[in-house]
Amino acid sequence: MMPGRGYEVSGQERLDEIAYRFYGDPGLWRLIARANNIADPLRLQPGQVIWIPAAPGRRQP
């Protein structure tokens, strides 16, 4: 298993918002999408649990 942590999506959160929360960079949303096999980043569901991988060169989220 790769380093990182689980996260439960709430409300109408988007991947770019989640990336900003954990990495400080909304542009890293693709890293989260790839780790979770998310084809459509606009289709997150409240209560969905996703994996937040550690960003390369950064501390674990």
Contacts in CASP RR format, 6 or more apart in sequence:
PFRMAT RR
TARGET T0000
AUTHOR 0000-0000-0000
METHOD contacts of the structure
MODEL  1
MMPGRGYEVSGQERLDEIAYRFYGDPGLWRLIARANNIADPLRLQPGQVI
WIPAAPGRRQP
2 35 0 8 1.000
2 53 0 8 1.000
2 54 0 8 1.000
3 53 0 8 1.000
3 54 0 8 1.000
3 60 0 8 1.000
4 51 0 8 1.000
4 52 0 8 1.000
4 53 0 8 1.000
4 54 0 8 1.000
4 60 0 8 1.000
4 61 0 8 1.000
5 51 0 8 1.000
5 52 0 8 1.000
5 60 0 8 1.000
5 61 0 8 1.000
6 49 0 8 1.000
6 50 0 8 1.000
6 51 0 8 1.000
6 52 0 8 1.000
7 18 0 8 1.000
7 22 0 8 1.000
7 49 0 8 1.000
7 50 0 8 1.000
7 51 0 8 1.000
7 52 0 8 1.000
8 47 0 8 1.000
8 48 0 8 1.000
8 49 0 8 1.000
9 18 0 8 1.000
9 44 0 8 1.000
9 45 0 8 1.000
9 46 0 8 1.000
9 47 0 8 1.000
9 48 0 8 1.000
9 49 0 8 1.000
9 50 0 8 1.000
10 46 0 8 1.000
10 47 0 8 1.000
11 46 0 8 1.000
12 46 0 8 1.000
13 44 0 8 1.000
13 46 0 8 1.000
14 29 0 8 1.000
14 41 0 8 1.000
14 42 0 8 1.000
14 44 0 8 1.000
15 29 0 8 1.000
15 32 0 8 1.000
15 33 0 8 1.000
15 38 0 8 1.000
15 41 0 8 1.000
15 44 0 8 1.000
16 26 0 8 1.000
16 27 0 8 1.000
16 29 0 8 1.000
16 41 0 8 1.000
17 26 0 8 1.000
18 29 0 8 1.000
18 32 0 8 1.000
18 50 0 8 1.000
18 52 0 8 1.000
19 25 0 8 1.000
19 26 0 8 1.000
19 27 0 8 1.000
19 28 0 8 1.000
19 29 0 8 1.000
19 31 0 8 1.000
19 32 0 8 1.000
20 26 0 8 1.000
22 52 0 8 1.000
22 61 0 8 1.000
23 31 0 8 1.000
23 55 0 8 1.000
23 58 0 8 1.000
23 61 0 8 1.000
28 55 0 8 1.000
29 41 0 8 1.000
31 53 0 8 1.000
31 55 0 8 1.000
32 38 0 8 1.000
32 50 0 8 1.000
32 51 0 8 1.000
32 52 0 8 1.000
32 53 0 8 1.000
33 41 0 8 1.000
35 50 0 8 1.000
35 51 0 8 1.000
35 52 0 8 1.000
35 53 0 8 1.000
36 50 0 8 1.000
36 51 0 8 1.000
38 44 0 8 1.000
38 50 0 8 1.000
44 50 0 8 1.000
52 61 0 8 1.000
53 61 0 8 1.000
54 60 0 8 1.000
54 61 0 8 1.000
55 61 0 8 1.000
END
